[in-house]
């Protein structure tokens, strides 16, 4: 991405975005996360039947194209198609996907491995999260009676994989180490769970599951898996529809405001609810906005753009820095994530006021050094990851305060004694964040 394009992006969007994948219109719509207003839509030529969606360790958006057996990659800030991430090359006799059939969901692990659900094979495939190369079939077909793994599978706080089993009305749990089956969780008994689509761990110690078959959102105890209640439900004893018209709930996500956002497939809209009480708040994305036809998955992302180049290090292709949370100053939830740094090595996250590109060490300095502000140091874990939560309070009175409408540029320096150039240190890609009020 050129610096000129990066600067154009920074002025084009003014806040966090909600990405909505749509199955029937084969596109991803981008909406303003504050107002729900449609910003733009993007798609790859030929993709068909979009289901799951994820923001990868490089900040790009990865979309499951179920009917073409591929995972497509996009620049999440511009919608530019960056090519297929997982696909079968028709010019070779081998199937580079490992036999993937009808991909429905993709999630990235803490070690940047990519896990993809195969709806047709009732299995979970593992890929290299940086290159898309096939690694193995992690969960064997039908293991634990898995039948129809759907778009909203997730990795829980315990590090296990939670998979909605659409045709058996259950949620299955598997080990990410060896793919072994760990039982049903949450427990569906007594809940009325019907055609689960998305599983999400949220506030109040609950697991939230969309139940498409009866237009409900159910909550379960995150520790025991026991059914708690139907959080979003239309009471048949009242003339009003307490769900706000929810019809075929599919995707589910928690917004920057802490509320619950649910895709309503049959009304082509996104509805908003109180995450604790389930009370209907409003129609956040109007029916059909941006041409969305049967929305299937939701993902929030801050107003941020990753830029490079990527510089190889001793751990692989190079370290990336991405932003998670919200760019809102009031919410103060922004976290910078460093991925694929040399394991166990010291890392320093820093901030500047403008982009640049100069050779330094084994990589490139991408943030203007004068002035520059050091945000903190830490050591990358065994997988080369380090999370740095932005301390908004500490920025007050700084020479580089965060301000609404102003773009800040962040990068990470990493020690790398075994680096390719022998300089002993390298730098990550950079991320530009435009802060909102």
N, C-alpha and C positions, 0 to 999 in steps of 0.2 A: 504494500500500500504506500503510495507516495505521500510526502508530507503535505502537499497541496490538497490532496483528497482528504487527509486526516483533518486539516483545518476546516475544510468545507463541511465535514460531518459535524464538527463541534458546533457550528452555527446553525445547522439544519434542525437538530433536535434539541428540545429544551427540558427533558426530564426522563425518568425511568420509562421503560417500555414493557408492555405485555405482548408476548408472542403467542399466537393462536394458530395451531395447525388444523387444517380442514380436510376431511377425507374425500368429500365429493367434489370440491373445487380444486383439489391437488395443489394447494398453496399455503403459505404461512403469512398471516396478516399481522402487522405490527400496529399496536395501539398505544396511545399515551396512557401511562399508568396512573395519572392523576385524574384525567377526565374521561377516559375510555374512547376518545376520539381516534378515528382511523388515521394512520400516518401513511402507510404504504403496504403493499403485498409483494412477496417474492416467490419464485418457483424455478425449478430446473426443467428444461425441455424434456418431455417424455415421462416425468415422474407421475406416479399414479397411485392414489389411495394413501394419502399421508396419515400416519398415526402418531407414534411417539416422537418426542422432540427433546433435545438436551443441549445445554450450553457446555462445550467441551473445555478441557484444560488450556486450550489456546484461545478461548473466548469466542470461538466460532459456534454457529448453530448447526446441529446435526439432526436431520429429519429422516424418519423411516418411510420409505416408499414401498408399501406392502406389495403392490402388484407388479413391481419391476425387480423385486428381490435385491434392493440396494439401499444404502444409507447415503444421502446427499449432504454436502457440506456447504454452508453459506457464511459470508461475512455478516455477523449478527447486527452490525451497525449500519450496513448499507444494503443488505440483501443480495449482494453480488454472489453468484454461484461460483464456488471454489472447486468444483469437481466432485466426483463420487468418492466417498470414503471407503465404503465396502461395496464391491461389485464384482460380477463375473465377467472377465475379459472374453468376448466372443471369439477373439483371434487365437486363443490358446486352448488346448484340449483339457487342461485342468480347470476346476471350478475354484477360483481364488477365494470364494466366500466360505468354503468348507461345506457347501451344500445347504446354505441358508435358504429357507423357503418362507415367504410372507413375513418379513420382519415387522414386528408391531411395536417394539419398545427398545430404547437404548438408554443406558445409564453408564456413567464413568465412575470407576472406583477411586478410592483415595490414593491408589498407586497408579492412576491414569490408565488402568485397563478398561476396555469398553466391553460391556455385556449387552447382548442383543437377543431379544426373544423371537423365536420362530413360531408364529401362530399355527402354521400348517403342520409342523413337526412336533409341537408341544415340547420344545426343548429350548435351552439357553446356550448361545454360542459366545465364546470369548475371543476378542481381537486385541491386537496391539493398539492402545489408545492414541498413539502418535502417528502410526502409519496405516492402520486399518488392516494389517496382515492377520490372517486367520491363525489362531493359537490352538484352540481345542473346542470340543463340545463340552461345556462345563456341566450342564444338567442334561442327562440322557432323556430321550423321548419318553414321555408319559411317566417319568419318575414321580412317585407319590401321587399318581393319577392326575398329574397336570394335564389340563385339557383346555386349550385356548388361552395361552399366556397373553395378557392384554397390555395396552399402551402404557398404563400407569404403574409399571413395576418400579420399585425403589430399593435403595440400600438403607437399612434401618440404623439407628444409633448403636446397635450391637454389632454392626459390620456384616450382618447377614442380608441376603437378597430376599425381598418380599415380592411375590408374583401373583397378581389376580388371575385366578383360573376361571375364565368366563363361563365355560359350559358346565362346570361342577358347582358353581356358586360358592366358591371358597377362595381363601388366600393361602398360598403355599410359601414356606420358608426354606431357604437352601443356604448351604455354606459356600462362601466365595473361595474357600481354600481348595475343596475337592468336589464341590457340587452335590454333596450328600443332602438327602432330604431330612429336614428337621421338624416336620409336622405342619399342621395347619395353624396359621396365626395371622390375624386374630381369629378366634373361634367363632364360626358362623352360627352355632346353635342358638336358636331363639331370636335371632336378629332379623330374619326375613331377607337376608342378603340374596339378591337376585341379579345375575349378570354383572359382576363387579368389573369396573373398568380402571379405576385409579386408587392407589394406596398412598397415603401421605401421613407422616408423623408430624403432629402439630402441638399447639399449646394445651394446657390443662392435663398433660399426661395421657393424651388420647391418640389413637390411630383413626384417621378418617378414611372412609371407603365410599366411593360412589356406587350406587346400586341402580343400574340402568333399568332393570326389569320392572321396578316399581316406583321409579322417580323419587328416590330418597338418597340422602347422605347419612350414613350410619357411623357411630363412633364406638370405639372399643377401648378398653384399658390397655395402655401400651406395655404394662408390665406383665399382666396375666393373660391378655387376649380376650377377657370376658366382655360380652356385649354390655354397653352402657345405656344407649338409647338411640332412637332415630332422631338425629339432630335437625335435619331438614325433611319435613313430611307434610303432606296435605291431609288435614284432619277431615275424615269423611263425614263427621257429624256437623260440620259448619258449611255454609254456602260459599264462603270465601276460600280461595286457594292460598294457603299460608306460604307456599313455596315461591309465589310470584310467577307461577306458570312454568316451573321446571318440568321439562319433558325430555326424557332420555339423557340423564346426566352422564357425562363421560370424563373429561378432564377436571382436575381440581388443583388449586394452588392457593397459598397464602400470600396476600399482597403486601406491599410496603407499609400499608396502613394497619396490618394485623388482621384484616378481615379475610373471609373465605370467599374465593372466586370459583364458580362452577360453570363449566361449559354445558349448555343445554342443546343437545344434538338436534332434536327435532324442531327447535325454534331458531336455530342458527344464531344463538346469542350467548352472552356470558352474563350470569347473574351473580349478585354480591349478597353475602350474608354475614351476620355477626358470628364469629368463630366459636363463641362460648354458648350462645343461646340458640343459634340457628335462625334467628329472626331475619326475615327478608329485608334487605336494605334498598336495593334498586336493580334495574337492568343496567349493567355497566357497559356492555357492548351491545348496541342495538342489533336487532335481527338482520342478518345479511350484510352487516357493515364490512366494507372491504371485499365484498364478494364471497365471504366465507359461507360454505355450504356443508353443514354437518361438522361443526368443530369437534375435535377429538382430544386435544392436549393443550395445556397452558404452561407457560414459563415466563417468569419475570426476570428482567435484567436491568442493571443500572445503565444510565446514559454514559456509556464507555466505549472506546474504540482501541483495540490492540494494534500496535504497529511494530515493525521490525527494522532490520532483518533478524532472522534467527541465527545465532552463532553456535556451532557445535561445541560441546564440552566433553569431559571424560565420561559423562553419564549417558551420552547419546546425542541426538540432533541439536539439543540446546534447551535452555530454560525459558519458560514463558511466565509472564506475570499477567494475571487477569483480575477483574473486579467483580465482587459479589455483593448482594445486599441492595441498598438504595443509595442514590446520589443526593438524596434530600438532606439538607443540613439539619432540619428539624428532627428527622428520624435518627440520624447519626448511627446508621447500621452498616456503613460501607467497610468491607474487608478486602484486602489485597491478598491474593493467593499466588504463591510461587510454586511452580511445577517443574519437575525434571531438572532440579539443580543437583550438583554433586552431593551424594548422601553424606550426612554427618558433618558437612562443612559449614563454616560461618557464612552468613548472608546479611547484607545490609540493604534495607529499603529506603529509598530517598525520593525527594520530590523537587521539581523545578517548575519554571514558569513558561517554558517554550520547548518545542522539540528541536532536535539536532541529529546529526549522524556523523560520528567521528570514531576512527579505530582507537580502541583502548584495551590493553591486555590481549586476551584471546577473542574479544568480542567488539561491540560497538557501544559507545556512549550515545544514548538516544534522548537524554534529558539535558537541557542547557545547564551548565554547571554554575553559572554566576548570575543570580544567587542560587544556592541549592540548600535544601533542608533535609537533614537526616531524620528519619522517622523511627528507626529502631533496628536492632540486630537480633539474630537468633540463629539456631542451627537447623539445617534441613534434616528431616527424618530419614528413615531407611529407604524411602521411596523418592527422596529428593523434594519433599514438599515442606513449605513453611507458610503459615497463615499469619497475617498481620492486620489486626483490627485498627482502623484509623481512630486516633484519639482526637476527637473534635475539640474537646475542652483545651487540650494543650496547644491547639492552633491559635487560640485567642491571643492577640498581642504579638504574634510572630511576624517576621518580615514577609512571610508568605501565607497569609490567612486564607482560608477557604471562603469563597463568596458566591452567592447565587448568580448564575449566569457566566461565571468565570471558569475556564478550563484549567485544570492542573495536570501535570505530566509526572508519572511515577515509573521507577525502574528499580531493579535489584542488582546489587553487586554480589558476586559469590566467589569465595576462595576455591581454587581448583588446582592443587599442586601437580596433578597429573594431566593437565589440559593439553590440547593438541599443539599449542604454540609454545608451551613451556613457560608462560608468563606467570603462572601461579594464581591467576584470577580471571574471571569472565563476567559478563553481564547478561541479563535476561532481555527478552523483548520488553517493550514499554507499553503503558496503557494511559490513555487520555480520558479524564473524567470531567464532564461538565456538570457542575453542582447546581442543584435546584434549591428553592427556598425550604 
